[in-house]
Amino acid sequence: KEVDGEYMKALAITPPGATGPAEHYHPDYDERFEVVEGEFVFEVDGEPRTLGAGESVTVEAGTPHTFRNESESHATCVLEARPAGRLTDVVQLLFGLAHDGKLPESGQPSFFQAMVMAKAMGDDTVFTSPPPIVQRMLATVFGPIGRLLGYRATYPNYEDDAFWETRVEQLPAR
């Protein structure tokens, strides 16, 4: 909020064996990942690359990518997107649902939740499978049904700092 969409920066702390998002790309912005602790496997344009603390990778707009933690310990990275796009909305939604216990162990949203997200944010975050045209058709048909079932692309409580302060261990102030 403070930078008026110029960029988005987040700290991602992942447990051992955590899979990241399904392979996707962002048409309008770059992402940069800097590993702070542990080890991540980043797949960028189909090429896996293992990075450790102090290493980083920049993913240019339009480039398919994903990441995961294959190690046996926690791994932490700083994610930055320039400009922010709707990435804050995506992160708040998925991590909020996870903290509320509304996602399965895989971390993937239910079909109708995914269709509502795709309808609202499909121009920002595009998954590589199924093909984007199929995703748009599915979202057009099933997104409104998902909304009728109560699913949303954003939930006000996930936008509230108090939600995160009560559910996520906070780093000490410097």
Secondary structure, DSSP 8 states (H G I E B T S, - for coil): -TTTTS-EEEEEEE-TT-B---SEE-TT-EEEEEEEESEEEEEETTEEEEEETT-EEEE-TT--EEEE--SSS-EEEEEEEES-TTHHHHHHHHHHHHHTT-S-TT----HHHHHHHHHHHTTTSEESSS-HHHHHHHHHHHHHHHHHTT--S--HHHHSHHHHHHHS------
